Amino acid sequence: MTQQEIFPINYTEPAIRTLMDQLSDTGLGQLAERLLNIKAEKKLDDWLFYQLIRRTAQQIIPKKKDYLGYTVCKGLLLQKTGYSPLLRLSENKILLYVMSRDTVYNIPFLTFRGNQYVCLNYHDRSEEHTSE
């Protein structure tokens, strides 16, 4: 199987669901447990923990090679570590939101089921990555 078959660069809901299923079968649950242990050991706040998740996802699926896969991987790691991420498609781009009760400035947010979600990859949009 080629990388393209495993991590499709196709910004559609069916492609994202397929990618999520494939990534879920790779042992992300065990990795999420390890990340939570690191969070506890290092006493990381939510923002630093997200930075750890970003770096971990980058090692699994490099952002410059497959931005969709990288973003979905971050979303799954957030989900498996107890956060409530939302993935949204917008103009053939994927946006990753996470629930937050904090007041956040200069970052888009949306309200879903009465909760505020902030966009974690908003700044990536100016440097959107696709496979080369």
Solvent accessible surface area in square Angstrom, and as a share of the most:
residue,aa,sasa,rsa
1,M,180,0.80
2,T,82,0.47
3,Q,85,0.38
4,Q,100,0.44
5,E,101,0.45
6,I,58,0.29
7,F,33,0.14
8,P,25,0.16
9,I,41,0.21
10,N,75,0.38
11,Y,20,0.08
12,T,54,0.32
13,E,99,0.44
14,P,89,0.56
15,A,11,0.09
16,I,14,0.07
17,R,144,0.53
18,T,65,0.38
19,L,0,0.00
20,M,55,0.25
21,D,94,0.49
22,Q,58,0.26
23,L,2,0.01
24,S,47,0.30
25,D,126,0.65
26,T,91,0.53
27,G,35,0.33
28,L,5,0.03
29,G,32,0.31
30,Q,142,0.63
31,L,54,0.27
32,A,2,0.02
33,E,115,0.51
34,R,115,0.42
35,L,5,0.03
36,L,68,0.34
37,N,77,0.40
38,I,41,0.21
39,K,46,0.19
40,A,73,0.57
41,E,112,0.50
42,K,133,0.57
43,K,177,0.75
44,L,38,0.19
45,D,85,0.44
46,D,86,0.45
47,W,147,0.52
48,L,92,0.46
49,F,1,0.00
50,Y,11,0.04
51,Q,36,0.16
52,L,42,0.21
53,I,0,0.00
54,R,83,0.30
55,R,181,0.66
56,T,20,0.12
57,A,0,0.00
58,Q,67,0.30
59,Q,149,0.66
60,I,64,0.33
61,I,1,0.00
62,P,46,0.29
63,K,28,0.12
64,K,136,0.58
65,K,116,0.49
66,D,1,0.00
67,Y,1,0.00
68,L,0,0.00
69,G,0,0.00
70,Y,4,0.01
71,T,0,0.00
72,V,0,0.00
73,C,0,0.00
74,K,1,0.01
75,G,3,0.03
76,L,6,0.03
77,L,0,0.00
78,L,4,0.02
79,Q,103,0.46
80,K,76,0.32
81,T,10,0.06
82,G,69,0.66
83,Y,49,0.19
84,S,46,0.30
85,P,28,0.18
86,L,25,0.13
87,L,37,0.18
88,R,90,0.33
89,L,64,0.32
90,S,35,0.22
91,E,150,0.67
92,N,104,0.53
93,K,50,0.21
94,I,1,0.01
95,L,14,0.07
96,L,0,0.00
97,Y,16,0.06
98,V,16,0.09
99,M,63,0.28
100,S,20,0.13
101,R,213,0.78
102,D,99,0.51
103,T,103,0.60
104,V,50,0.29
105,Y,167,0.64
106,N,139,0.71
107,I,49,0.25
108,P,50,0.31
109,F,124,0.52
110,L,45,0.23
111,T,93,0.54
112,F,61,0.25
113,R,206,0.75
114,G,71,0.68
115,N,52,0.27
116,Q,54,0.24
117,Y,14,0.05
118,V,10,0.06
119,C,2,0.01
120,L,34,0.17
121,N,2,0.01
122,Y,87,0.33
123,H,123,0.55
124,D,21,0.11
125,R,65,0.24
126,S,107,0.69
127,E,89,0.40
128,E,46,0.21
129,H,30,0.14
130,T,70,0.41
131,S,50,0.32
132,E,203,0.91
